[in-house]
Amino acid sequence: MIDKGKLEQEIIQKIKTCYDPEIPVDIWELGLIYDIKIDEDGNSYIKMTLTSPHCPVAESLPKEVKEKVKSVKDVKDVYLDLVWEPPWSMDKMTEEAKLELGFL
């Protein structure tokens, strides 16, 4: 039986190694990950967005996230859903990200 809470934390740590190349903050702190769900078998569902639909990494960043999450031990498969609703805004950033970018 997998520990979903522990696995989710490991997935988040892996996601924190993914960066939007235009912003020096990881995509977790930017608030680009909207949801993570894990089933009993270790399949992971990730709902994410990008800073804009015209983001230059619209093709590569979701693939990078999927590949990195799939490398986490006990993750069987990764289903990544790239969404545009609700649209990303600076309000979704963590306090840490806002501080890093000089918004606080």
Secondary structure as GFF3:
##gff-version 3
##sequence-region A 1 104
A	DSSP	alpha_helix	4	15	.	.	.	ID=ss1
A	DSSP	alpha_helix	27	30	.	.	.	ID=ss2
A	DSSP	beta_strand	33	38	.	.	.	ID=ss3
A	DSSP	beta_strand	44	48	.	.	.	ID=ss4
A	DSSP	alpha_helix	60	70	.	.	.	ID=ss5
A	DSSP	beta_strand	78	82	.	.	.	ID=ss6
A	DSSP	three_ten_helix	90	92	.	.	.	ID=ss7
A	DSSP	alpha_helix	95	100	.	.	.	ID=ss8
###
